[in-house]
Amino acid sequence: MKHKKTALASVIAATVSIPALVFPHTSLASDEPRNCENTRCDDYIVITGDLMREPTKVVTDPKKPRLPLPSYDGAGFLKTIPGFSISRKGGAGGDPSLRGMGGSRISIVDDGQHVYGTCGGRMDPPTAYIYPEAYDSITVIKGPQTVKYGPVGSAGTVLFEKDRHSFIEPGAEGRASITGGSFERQDYIVELKAGDENHYLDLDVNQSSSDHYRDGDGNTVQSSYDRNNYNIALGWTPTDTSVFELAYGKSDGEAEYADRANKARVINNENITLLTQFELDSDLISEIEFQAYSNKNDHIMDQFDQGVNSGVNVRRKTSGGHLWIELTPGENLTATLGIDYMQSTHEGRGINPELDNGLDDLLSKPFKDNMRYENMGLFIESDYAIGGGHLLSGLRFDNWDTELFVAQTGKRNDKLFSGFIRYEYLSGNNQYYLGTGHAQRIPDYWEIMKASPDNGSAKAFELEPEKTTQLDIGWIYQGDIELSSSLYYGKVDDYILVDSNTPMTSAYNIDATIWGGEVGVTYPFTEQWSAQTTLSYSHGDNDTQDTPLGQISPLEGRISVNYEGEEWTAGLFWRLVAAQDRVSIGQGNISGQDLAESSGFGTLAINGTWKHADTILVSFGIENLFDITYAEHVSRSGAGNDIPGSEPMFQVNEPGRTAWVKLDYSF
């Protein structure tokens, strides 16, 4: 069976074929296939870190085996990328932050869709609905260095993407994977791609579940979850340069958390998308892409099973789309002109404990709107080849209309401008870049739902939009030794701070300064042995109150030593995290607030793979090998941990020693 990817997906196809622990000599931005004559192209390395191989971007293949334990959701996957940290609240629903910037400062794009959570306590951040292994590539764009993908992420943009296919002749291919691990962790995924020259079917079904895990002291941490997902896409490829696709996805889940008494009885999502892509034989317009989508989240949280008459059901529907036109106005100039639209409505219902009782009464209540967003965005993003390098730039305008229906009614309109300019220079094996970006964002649902600092009974609806201006600079070297480095410095005007020190947790504007960076080095000792080291650091200051900025992760280093043979690989992974004494107790963002200073820690893990022919791959690992007890600095309080025989904990501790094995079969 032979098949090909459409030309529009060729760049993604080239990048995802590159493992993270090899030493490429060609740019990932190239459409040309890699030359594997002088480098290793095996596709079964256990990944312990992803380096930046093009300016501001980390591109990785989520289908590859990786340490730590294969991720249940998008947040768990992002934790493996330097610069990210996760606010843990249990086994599911971790909330990612990038370079100390959490919540809506990271734009999460789910194969072209914007999927927002529903829970007021962030049980379901956008990454909770993403099973990473079902995607073909994941791209992280650090900093406000793109304006293309909807509202700009001031900390960065994360793209979870799938390929589109066309087949040269009728046929099918697929893969199946199953994972088992400590604490009754069980995962499976089945993928099937089939089609002919003009049609294709892309199907995946996956499930993940786990019981409560135990920390290094043997204490049970309330953290169980169970989630099922399936996605189906039907495509029509009338020519080699066009594709029309209709896709549908649905997921159902439930979870328990250590940081709260509420259980997530239901965390469901349903979505549908229509996508068209085609290339034109025109001197001015080279490609056009149109996508429309609609997704719905349904979430029930309650304490009925604990004998407490408390429950809430919230829903969110988000619809939107984009039109992108790729322009080639000159031999050295390309540009993308785009327009996008999004409308999102949040609604909820709850019981009155004095009048109602139990789940049936909750489900009989009518829904009431809480908040509605509507956004229209216009942008242009260009790439101009000049002086042996590329000058990239973008400008975006967003018009936001917001309505509030809870506690008080209100309307607001925000007209926001974002943009960036970056110069990239390539010299031999070296890439250098320097860019500056500016991002403006409105307060999100969770920030607005906090109390006003001036009136505890009112919502923080009058928050000013947050404005981030950031400088990014970096150097990438790709030879036998591979090096990736990036530094950033930013000023945030009207930073939206969440403060739990007030009588009611409130949100208000301050000014802040952020800076830091990441560096990574991969060094091959021999053809079989290599080592990788990464280091990341973030620093934040609350300039208005002359205090540290809350929820900033401490200095972190990762060291791995890896062996790669013909059929076997093996690795040793050491993660070191410094203490954090720059804290602001009770302050932070919608993901959480600082609880206390934190101690440093180090964990050791081992991993390996065995490959048989081109069809079977077995990967395995043991994490936290010495079973230490520790918690990340960016973590939620474990006060809701109420498992019989275990005590509430100050912070949600990380899992103790965890063993796992994963079997992949390709057909």
C-alpha positions in Angstrom: 0.0 0.0 0.0 1.3 3.4 -0.9 0.0 6.8 0.2 1.2 10.3 0.2 0.5 13.4 2.2 -0.9 16.5 0.6 1.6 19.2 -0.2 0.1 21.4 2.4 1.2 18.9 5.1 4.7 18.2 3.8 6.5 20.5 6.2 4.7 18.8 9.2 5.5 15.4 7.7 9.2 16.2 7.4 9.4 17.4 11.0 7.6 14.5 12.8 10.0 12.0 11.2 12.9 13.4 13.2 13.5 11.9 16.7 14.5 14.2 19.5 17.7 12.6 20.4 19.4 12.5 16.9 21.7 15.1 15.3 20.1 16.5 12.2 22.2 18.5 9.7 19.3 20.0 7.9 16.7 22.6 8.9 13.3 21.5 10.0 11.9 24.3 8.0 13.0 22.5 4.8 10.6 20.3 2.7 13.5 18.2 1.6 13.9 14.7 3.1 16.6 14.3 5.7 19.9 12.7 4.6 20.4 9.8 7.1 23.8 8.8 5.8 25.7 10.6 8.5 23.1 10.6 11.3 20.8 8.2 12.9 17.2 8.1 11.7 15.7 5.3 13.8 12.2 6.2 14.9 12.0 4.4 18.2 14.2 6.4 20.6 12.7 7.0 24.0 12.5 10.8 24.2 13.6 12.5 27.3 13.7 16.1 26.1 12.8 18.2 23.0 15.2 20.8 21.8 14.4 23.9 19.7 15.6 23.2 16.1 14.1 26.3 14.5 13.8 29.8 16.0 11.2 30.1 18.8 9.8 26.6 18.0 9.9 23.2 19.5 8.4 20.5 17.1 7.9 17.0 18.4 6.2 13.7 17.5 3.8 12.6 20.2 3.6 9.0 18.9 7.2 8.3 19.9 7.9 6.5 23.2 8.9 9.1 25.8 9.8 9.6 29.4 7.9 10.2 31.7 5.1 7.7 31.5 3.1 8.3 28.2 0.9 11.2 28.8 -2.8 10.9 29.5 -3.6 14.5 28.5 -2.0 17.5 26.8 -0.6 19.1 30.0 1.3 15.9 30.9 2.9 15.9 27.5 3.9 19.6 27.6 5.6 19.0 31.0 8.4 17.1 29.1 9.3 20.3 27.1 11.8 22.7 28.8 10.1 25.8 30.0 6.8 24.2 30.9 5.5 23.3 34.4 2.2 21.8 35.5 0.0 22.8 38.4 -1.0 19.3 39.7 -4.3 18.7 41.2 -4.4 14.9 40.9 -3.9 12.4 38.1 -5.9 14.5 35.5 -6.6 18.1 34.7 -3.1 19.5 35.3 -2.8 23.2 34.3 0.2 24.1 32.1 2.3 27.2 32.5 5.1 28.3 30.2 8.0 30.4 31.5 5.9 31.2 34.6 2.9 32.4 32.6 -0.2 30.2 33.1 -3.9 30.1 32.1 -5.0 31.9 29.0 -1.5 33.3 28.4 -0.9 30.0 26.6 -3.0 29.7 23.4 -3.9 26.0 23.0 -5.0 25.1 19.4 -6.6 21.7 19.0 -6.1 20.9 15.2 -7.4 24.4 14.3 -10.0 24.6 17.1 -10.1 26.6 20.2 -11.5 24.4 23.0 -12.1 26.2 26.3 -12.7 24.6 29.7 -15.9 24.9 31.7 -15.1 24.4 35.4 -14.7 27.6 37.5 -12.0 25.7 39.4 -10.1 24.6 36.3 -10.9 20.9 36.6 -10.8 20.9 32.8 -8.3 23.2 31.2 -8.1 23.0 27.4 -5.4 20.3 27.5 -7.7 18.0 29.5 -9.6 17.2 26.3 -6.4 16.3 24.3 -5.0 12.7 24.1 -1.5 13.6 22.7 -0.7 10.3 21.0 -3.7 10.7 18.7 -2.0 13.7 17.0 0.8 13.6 14.4 2.8 16.6 15.6 2.9 19.1 18.5 4.5 22.5 18.0 5.3 25.0 20.7 5.9 28.6 19.7 7.5 30.4 22.6 6.7 34.0 23.3 4.3 36.3 21.3 6.0 35.4 18.1 3.0 34.6 15.9 -0.3 36.2 15.2 -1.8 33.5 13.0 -3.6 31.1 15.2 -6.4 33.2 16.7 -6.1 35.3 19.9 -2.3 35.6 20.6 -0.8 33.7 23.4 1.4 36.1 25.3 3.5 33.3 26.8 3.3 31.1 23.7 1.2 29.1 21.4 0.8 25.3 21.3 -0.5 23.5 18.2 -1.8 20.0 18.4 -2.0 18.9 14.7 -3.1 16.0 12.5 -1.9 15.2 9.0 -4.2 15.1 6.0 -3.7 12.1 3.6 -4.2 11.0 0.0 -3.4 7.6 -1.3 -1.7 6.7 -4.6 -3.5 3.4 -4.7 -6.2 1.8 -2.5 -5.0 0.5 0.8 -4.9 0.8 4.6 -2.4 1.2 7.4 -2.7 1.6 11.1 -1.2 1.0 14.5 -2.4 -0.2 17.9 -0.8 0.6 21.3 -1.4 -0.6 24.8 0.2 0.7 28.0 0.1 -0.7 31.5 1.7 0.7 34.7 1.7 1.2 38.4 -1.5 2.3 40.2 -3.6 0.4 37.6 -2.7 2.7 34.8 -4.2 1.3 31.5 -4.2 3.0 28.1 -4.9 1.9 24.6 -5.2 3.5 21.2 -6.1 2.1 17.8 -5.5 4.2 14.6 -6.6 3.3 11.1 -6.0 5.2 7.9 -7.5 3.9 4.6 -8.4 5.3 1.2 -7.7 5.5 -2.5 -6.6 8.3 -4.8 -9.6 10.5 -4.1 -10.9 9.5 -0.7 -9.6 8.7 2.8 -10.8 7.6 6.2 -8.9 8.5 9.4 -10.1 6.9 12.6 -8.7 6.7 16.1 -10.1 5.3 19.3 -8.3 5.6 22.6 -8.9 5.2 26.3 -6.9 6.0 29.5 -7.6 5.2 33.1 -5.8 5.1 36.5 -6.5 4.5 40.1 -5.3 6.8 42.9 -1.5 6.9 43.0 0.7 6.8 46.0 3.5 9.2 46.9 7.0 8.2 48.0 5.8 7.8 51.6 3.1 5.4 50.5 0.3 7.9 51.1 -2.6 7.5 48.7 -3.3 10.7 46.7 -6.8 11.1 45.4 -6.2 11.1 41.6 -8.2 8.5 39.7 -9.6 9.1 36.3 -11.1 7.4 33.3 -11.4 8.8 29.8 -12.6 7.6 26.4 -12.1 9.4 23.1 -12.8 8.7 19.5 -12.3 10.7 16.3 -13.2 10.1 12.7 -12.4 12.1 9.6 -13.6 11.6 6.1 -11.6 13.2 3.3 -12.0 13.9 -0.4 -8.8 14.7 -2.4 -10.0 15.5 -6.0 -6.5 16.6 -7.0 -3.0 16.3 -5.6 -3.2 19.8 -4.3 -6.6 19.9 -2.7 -8.4 18.3 0.3 -11.9 18.6 1.8 -12.3 17.0 5.2 -15.3 16.5 7.6 -14.3 15.4 11.1 -16.1 14.5 14.2 -14.8 13.8 17.7 -16.3 12.8 21.1 -14.8 12.2 24.5 -16.3 11.1 27.9 -14.4 11.2 31.2 -14.6 11.4 34.9 -11.9 12.2 37.6 -11.2 12.8 41.2 -8.7 15.3 42.6 -6.6 15.8 45.7 -7.1 19.6 45.9 -10.9 19.7 46.3 -13.8 17.8 47.6 -15.8 18.0 44.4 -15.5 15.0 42.0 -15.8 15.4 38.3 -18.7 13.1 37.5 -18.7 14.2 33.9 -16.0 15.8 31.7 -17.3 15.4 28.1 -16.5 17.1 24.8 -18.1 16.8 21.4 -16.8 18.6 18.3 -17.2 18.8 14.5 -15.0 20.5 11.9 -15.0 21.2 8.2 -11.7 21.9 6.5 -10.8 22.8 2.9 -7.2 23.3 1.7 -6.1 23.8 -1.8 -3.1 25.2 -3.8 -3.5 27.6 -6.7 -1.4 28.0 -9.8 -1.2 31.8 -9.4 1.6 34.3 -9.2 0.0 36.0 -6.3 -2.1 33.4 -4.3 -0.4 30.0 -3.6 -2.8 28.4 -1.1 -6.2 28.9 0.5 -7.4 27.3 3.7 -10.8 27.5 5.3 -11.9 25.8 8.5 -15.1 26.0 10.5 -15.7 24.2 13.8 -18.1 23.9 16.7 -17.4 22.2 20.0 -19.3 21.6 23.3 -18.1 20.8 26.7 -20.3 19.4 29.4 -19.1 19.1 33.0 -20.7 17.9 36.3 -19.0 18.4 39.6 -20.5 17.3 42.8 -20.1 15.7 46.3 -23.2 13.5 46.2 -21.2 10.3 46.6 -19.7 11.7 49.8 -23.2 12.3 51.2 -23.0 16.1 50.7 -25.8 17.8 48.9 -23.7 19.9 46.5 -23.5 19.9 42.8 -23.1 22.1 39.7 -23.4 21.4 36.0 -21.7 23.8 33.6 -21.5 23.8 29.8 -19.6 25.7 27.1 -20.2 25.9 23.4 -17.5 27.5 21.2 -17.9 28.0 17.4 -15.7 29.6 15.0 -13.4 29.3 12.0 -10.7 30.9 9.9 -9.8 31.8 6.3 -6.1 31.9 5.4 -4.8 33.1 2.1 -1.1 32.4 1.4 0.4 35.2 -0.8 3.5 35.3 -2.9 3.8 38.9 -3.9 7.5 38.7 -4.7 10.3 36.2 -5.2 11.7 36.8 -1.7 8.4 37.6 0.0 5.6 35.3 1.2 2.7 36.4 3.5 -0.4 35.0 5.1 -3.5 37.1 5.2 -6.2 35.9 7.5 -9.5 36.5 9.2 -10.9 34.4 12.1 -14.1 34.4 14.2 -15.0 32.8 17.5 -18.1 32.9 19.7 -18.2 31.1 23.1 -21.0 30.9 25.6 -20.7 29.6 29.1 -23.8 28.5 31.0 -24.5 26.6 34.2 -27.0 25.3 36.7 -26.8 24.2 40.3 -29.0 22.9 43.1 -30.3 24.8 46.1 -29.3 22.6 49.1 -32.3 23.7 51.0 -34.8 22.9 48.3 -33.2 20.3 46.0 -31.5 17.0 46.6 -29.1 14.9 44.5 -28.2 14.4 40.9 -31.7 14.1 39.5 -32.7 17.5 40.9 -29.6 19.0 39.5 -30.2 17.6 36.0 -33.8 18.9 36.1 -32.7 22.5 36.5 -32.7 24.9 33.6 -29.3 26.3 32.4 -28.6 30.0 32.7 -26.0 31.9 30.7 -22.9 33.1 32.7 -20.8 34.8 30.1 -20.5 35.2 26.4 -17.5 36.1 24.3 -17.4 37.1 20.6 -14.1 37.7 18.8 -13.3 38.9 15.2 -9.6 38.9 14.3 -7.7 40.2 11.2 -4.0 39.5 10.7 -1.2 39.5 8.3 2.0 37.5 8.8 5.0 37.7 6.4 8.4 36.2 5.7 10.9 38.3 3.7 14.3 36.8 2.7 16.9 39.5 3.1 20.6 39.7 3.9 21.3 35.9 4.1 18.4 35.5 6.5 14.6 36.0 7.0 12.7 38.9 8.4 9.4 37.7 9.8 6.7 40.0 11.0 3.0 40.0 11.8 0.2 42.4 12.9 -3.2 41.5 14.3 -6.3 43.3 15.3 -8.9 41.7 17.6 -12.4 43.0 18.3 -13.9 41.5 21.5 -17.5 41.8 22.7 -18.1 40.3 26.2 -21.3 40.0 28.1 -21.6 39.0 31.8 -24.8 37.6 33.3 -23.7 36.6 36.8 -23.8 38.7 40.0 -24.2 41.7 37.8 -24.9 42.2 34.1 -22.5 44.1 31.9 -21.1 44.5 28.4 -17.7 45.5 27.3 -15.9 46.0 24.0 -12.2 45.7 23.6 -10.2 46.6 20.5 -6.7 45.0 20.8 -3.6 45.1 18.7 -0.8 42.5 18.7 2.3 42.1 16.5 5.9 40.9 16.3 9.0 41.3 14.2 11.9 38.8 14.2 15.1 38.4 12.2 16.5 34.9 11.6 20.0 34.3 10.2 21.5 31.0 9.0 25.2 30.5 8.8 26.5 27.0 8.2 25.3 24.9 11.1 24.3 28.0 13.1 20.9 29.8 13.4 20.6 33.1 15.2 17.4 35.0 15.9 16.3 38.3 17.5 12.7 39.2 17.8 10.3 41.4 19.7 6.6 40.8 20.2 3.6 42.5 21.7 0.4 40.7 22.7 -2.8 42.1 24.2 -5.4 39.8 25.7 -8.7 40.4 27.4 -9.4 39.0 30.9 -10.6 35.4 30.6 -13.7 33.8 32.1 -11.9 32.6 35.3 -10.3 36.0 35.9 -13.5 37.9 35.5 -15.3 35.5 37.8 -13.0 36.5 40.7 -14.2 39.2 43.0 -13.5 42.9 42.3 -10.9 44.2 44.8 -13.2 47.2 45.5 -16.4 45.2 46.0 -16.3 41.6 47.1 -19.8 40.9 46.0 -19.1 42.1 42.4 -17.2 40.3 39.7 -13.9 41.6 38.3 -15.5 42.7 35.1 -13.7 46.0 34.9 -10.2 44.5 34.5 -8.0 46.2 32.0 -6.6 44.1 29.1 -3.2 42.6 29.7 -0.4 43.9 27.5 2.9 42.0 27.1 6.0 43.3 25.3 8.8 40.8 25.1 12.2 40.5 23.5 13.4 37.0 22.4 16.9 36.1 21.3 18.5 32.8 20.6 21.2 30.6 19.0 20.8 27.2 17.6 23.7 24.9 16.4 23.1 21.7 14.6 26.2 19.6 13.9 27.5 16.4 15.6 26.9 18.4 18.8 23.5 20.0 18.9 22.8 23.2 21.0 19.6 25.2 21.5 19.5 28.4 23.5 16.9 31.1 24.1 16.6 34.1 26.3 13.6 36.4 26.8 12.9 39.7 28.7 9.4 41.1 28.9 7.3 43.9 30.4 3.7 43.2 31.2 1.4 46.2 31.7 -1.8 45.5 33.5 -0.8 42.0 34.4 -3.9 40.3 35.8 -3.0 39.0 39.3 -5.2 36.6 41.2 -5.0 37.2 44.9 -6.4 34.9 47.6 -5.3 37.2 50.5 -8.4 39.4 50.1 -11.7 38.4 51.8 -12.9 36.9 48.5 -10.3 35.7 46.0 -9.9 38.7 43.7 -8.3 39.7 40.4 -6.8 43.1 39.7 -4.2 44.7 37.4 -0.5 45.3 38.3 2.7 45.8 36.2 5.2 43.0 36.0 8.6 42.2 34.6 9.5 38.7 33.4 12.8 37.2 32.1 14.6 33.9 31.8 15.6 31.3 29.2 16.3 27.7 28.2 19.4 26.0 27.0 19.9 22.4 25.8 22.9 20.4 24.5 22.9 17.0 22.9 26.4 15.4 22.7 27.2 12.1 20.9 30.0 10.1 22.5 29.9 7.4 19.9 27.4 6.1 17.3 25.6 4.3 20.1 26.0 6.6 23.1 24.9 10.2 23.6 24.0 12.6 26.4 21.6 15.5 26.6 21.4 18.3 29.1 18.7 21.0 29.4 18.4 23.9 31.7 15.4 26.3 32.2 14.9 29.3 34.4 12.1 31.8 34.8 12.0 35.0 36.9 9.1 37.3 37.6 8.7 40.6 39.5 5.5 42.3 40.6 6.7 45.8 39.9 3.6 47.5 41.4 3.9 45.9 44.8 7.7 45.4 44.7 7.4 41.6 45.4 8.1 38.5 43.4 5.5 37.4 40.9 3.6 34.4 42.1 3.6 30.9 40.5 7.1 31.1 39.0 8.8 27.7 38.7 12.4 27.5 40.0 15.6 26.6 38.1 15.3 23.1 36.6 17.9 20.9 34.9 17.6 17.6 33.1 20.4 15.2 32.3 20.0 12.0 30.2 22.4 9.4 29.0 21.2 7.3 26.1 22.3 4.1 24.3 21.0 3.2 20.9 21.6 -0.2 19.2 20.1 -1.9 16.2 17.1 -3.3 18.2 17.6 -1.9 21.7 17.7 1.5 23.3 18.3 2.4 26.9 18.4 5.6 28.9 19.0 7.1 32.3 17.2 10.4 33.1 18.0 12.6 36.0 15.8 15.6 36.8 17.0 18.3 39.2 14.9 21.1 40.5 16.2 23.9 42.7 14.5 25.3 45.8 12.2 28.3 45.2 12.4 31.1 47.9 11.0 33.9 45.6 7.4 33.6 46.5 4.3 35.7 47.0 2.1 33.7 49.3 -1.6 33.7 48.1 -0.9 35.3 44.8 -0.7 33.8 41.3 -3.0 33.2 38.4 -6.1 31.2 37.6 -4.1 27.9 37.8 -3.2 28.5 41.4 -1.5 30.7 44.0 1.8 30.4 45.8 1.5 28.2 49.0 4.9 28.5 50.5 8.6 28.4 49.7 9.6 25.0 48.3 12.6 22.7 48.7 14.7 21.4 45.8 14.6 17.7 44.7 16.1 15.3 42.2 14.5 12.2 40.7 16.0 9.4 38.6 14.4 7.4 35.9 15.4 4.6 33.6 13.9 3.6 30.3 14.4 1.5 27.2 12.9 0.1 24.0 13.1 -3.1 22.0 12.1 -3.2 18.3 11.2 -6.2 16.2 11.3 -5.7 12.5 9.1 -2.7 11.5 6.0 -3.8 13.3 6.5 -4.3 17.0 8.0 -1.8 19.5 8.1 -2.4 23.3 9.1 0.5 25.5 9.3 0.5 29.3 10.5 2.7 32.2 10.7 3.2 35.9 10.3 6.7 37.2 11.1 8.2 40.6 13.4 5.2 40.9 14.3 5.9 44.6 10.7 6.5 45.6 11.2 10.0 47.0 8.4 12.1 48.4 8.2 15.6 46.8 5.9 18.2 45.3 6.4 20.7 42.5 6.6 24.3 43.5 3.7 25.1 41.1 1.1 22.9 42.7 -2.3 23.0 44.2 -3.1 22.5 47.9 -3.8 18.9 48.8 -6.5 19.8 51.3 -9.2 17.9 49.4 -7.4 14.6 49.7 -10.0 12.5 51.6 -9.1 8.9 50.6 -9.7 6.6 53.6 -6.5 6.0 55.4 -4.7 9.0 54.0 -4.5 12.6 55.3 -4.9 15.9 53.5 -1.6 17.2 52.4 -0.2 20.8 52.2 0.7 20.4 48.5 -0.4 17.7 46.1 2.6 15.3 46.2 3.9 13.8 43.0 3.7 10.0 42.3 6.2 7.7 44.0 8.0 4.9 42.1 6.1 4.3 38.9 6.8 1.4 36.5 5.2 1.1 33.0 5.5 -0.9 29.8 4.0 0.0 26.4 3.5 -2.2 23.3 3.1 -0.7 19.8 2.1 -2.7 16.8 2.1 -1.2 13.3 0.2 -2.8 10.4 
